Amino acid sequence: MRPYIGRFAPSPTGDLHAGSLVAALASWLDARAHDGLWRVRIEDVDTPRCVEGADKRILAQLSQLGLVPDGQVEWQSRRTGFYAQALATLQAHGWVYPCACSRQDIAAALAAQGLTPERHASAVYPGTCRAGLQGRTGRAWRLDLARVLADLNEAPLVHWEDRWCGAQAQDVVAEVGDFVLRRADGLWAYQLAVVVDDALQGVTHVVRGEDLCDNTARQIVLQHALGLPTPRYLHVPLVRGANGEKLSKQNGAQALDLSDPLARLREAAAVLGLPQAPAQAGREACLTAWTQAWAARFGPAP
């Protein structure tokens, strides 16, 4: 069994907020409960959305909370050569194709088929460019899911066991479609970057918010295509705003008020269903108690 390595991978689009703290605390606790290592990776590959200085503020916030990474922090923006190598590997197998479609093109193609994506759901790519660009210029690169699965002798229905949510399955062809690996603007897509990064860092366990659960199947397919190991996954509950939507920087989540770091940690622990430590307990005593409670629930992975 490989030594446990976990990670927290925030995007520097703003400071940590209540929702991101829940994911950070959960991943830190899982690493400590398994006597493992906890890495921090700044996911700044989507450079237009990054806020200057947010990465440094996030690291300072984690330090204030007592969540200190093991080893050096990594930045995605410094690893683009590895993403290019991964794309070249997929190109060599004939598992990707260039795409010239804009979002409007995709919406129009789906509308012509009488299909309307559900609210908050990504549109399933209709495969317009799979057979060729028809004189247009390719702007993005997509994974040819059907061809990959056929060559790997794998079924479209991808199964995995989530350590929090239980048994999961997703038909990647019907529910996801050929997804983007490199965007039309030349930036690397999250799906490829996260798979390559987790492998490079030797990540064995991924703990993150449940909003990313439906990304797991396509990441497993990519891992298989690139010959990379698949981590174990655990997706924790989200913190939601008054409107019921996921609390995020995009919908106005406020930066953590760390005038009382322990209070914020207690709030995050409550979201994770952890027992409240005695009122007089300090930060280290609370973190120790929550680590023990986490280990009792999730235990060392087999």
Disulfide bonds with the S-S distance in Angstrom:
none
